Amino acid sequence: MEIISGKIEKAKKCVLYGPEGIGKSSLAAQFPKPIFIDTEGSTTELNVDRLPKPSSWTMLNQQVDWVKQQAGRFKTLVIDTIDWAEMLCIESVCSQHNKKGIEDFGYGNGYVYTKEEFGRFLNKLSDVIDAGVNVVLSAHSQIVKFEQPDEMGAYDRYQLKLGKKTSSQTAPLVKEWADMVLFINYKTYSVATDDKGKKNKGQGGVRTIYTTHHPAWDAKNRHGLPDELPLDYASIAHIFNSSASVPTQTQSAPPPPPVQEPINQPPVQQEAAPPSNNVGNTQGAESNLNPAIPKSLRDLMQQYSVSEEEIQVVVNDKGYYPMGTPIVNYDPGFIEGVLVAAWPQVYGMVENFRKTLPF
């Protein structure tokens, strides 16, 4: 057995969460060479590099795969926000099982499927970490009632906003996965009452980063940070500047050559991956696609330069719809549950069709 001693320098996994508008995205924009996947379209006022807003869970996964291949170009992947990404995950799970909502599964099975799918997504983000790219997940906060098993009564506390019911499934996964969970909020210095002693008013409002667990919020770090920090990237810069673009490695193993890194990609993803410059720039793949085609499918078709006729050929070959049936006439559940959810296989069949065409 190989014994590995001492600290291992690697990229970092960080979660930033807090109320809306407090400055999570602005803080994430100061991390080393960030590239944003803006799931909710809230970074339009920031001068940052970003990928197009993902319109499907499949598109989001493809964007993460692309960022992994750009390890030398970017040093931080920011997903803003992870709770909006979770909504894409839920939509995908429902489409794959032909359900209208997560509650339609019964017996809580929908939440179990979501947890499993979300766990696979976190594993994909860990692959990005292994490539030497920091991963920052921003999230909104929510106030929930919390009751400790050994105490009487419940009290309010801040937690990750990953759904009221799915929080018991996906929120723990995210917190366990992360190296740091930083809670950002306005610090209230005191609570004052009016002259009659009836109305309470909070005094203060300095934006603060909380780095350790507290009964009123979730937080953690593995770097010995103070319990409270001002909302300033300089307070945590030393953690990320020392680890950016350091691929995970053991002391006895040299870092793998960059040209070998794509070999670690799963065969199915490699086969279905578009040229690397397409994911980051869908405008170059614009075509005469019918704008009435659902956006989740249209975005993938544009990224991979797939025409409507090629989709019709694949669908006809599998016996779903006759050749020539417009995509807009396909059942929405078929589009989301088959064409979008199984896009790597669909694109693989498109490539096989292209090989039969005369040059």
Secondary structure, 3 states (H helix, E strand, C coil): CCCCCCCCCCCCEEEEEECCCCCHHHHHCCCCCEEEEECCCCCCCCCCEEECCCCCHHHHHHHHHHHHCCCCCCCEEEEECHHHHHHHHHHHHHHHCCCCCHHHHCCCHHHHHHHHHHHHHHHHHHHHHHCCCEEEEEEEEEEEEECCCCCCCCEEEEEECCCCCHHHCHHHHHHHHCCEEEEEEEEEEEEEECCCCCCEEEEEEEEEEECCCECCECCECCCCCCCEEECCHHHCHHHHHCCCCCCCCCCCCCCCCHHHHHHHCCHHHHHHCCCHHHHCCHHHHCCCCCCCCCHHHHHHHHHCCCCHHHHHHHHHHCCCCCCCCCHHHCCHHHHHHHHHCCHHHHHHHHHHHHHCCCC
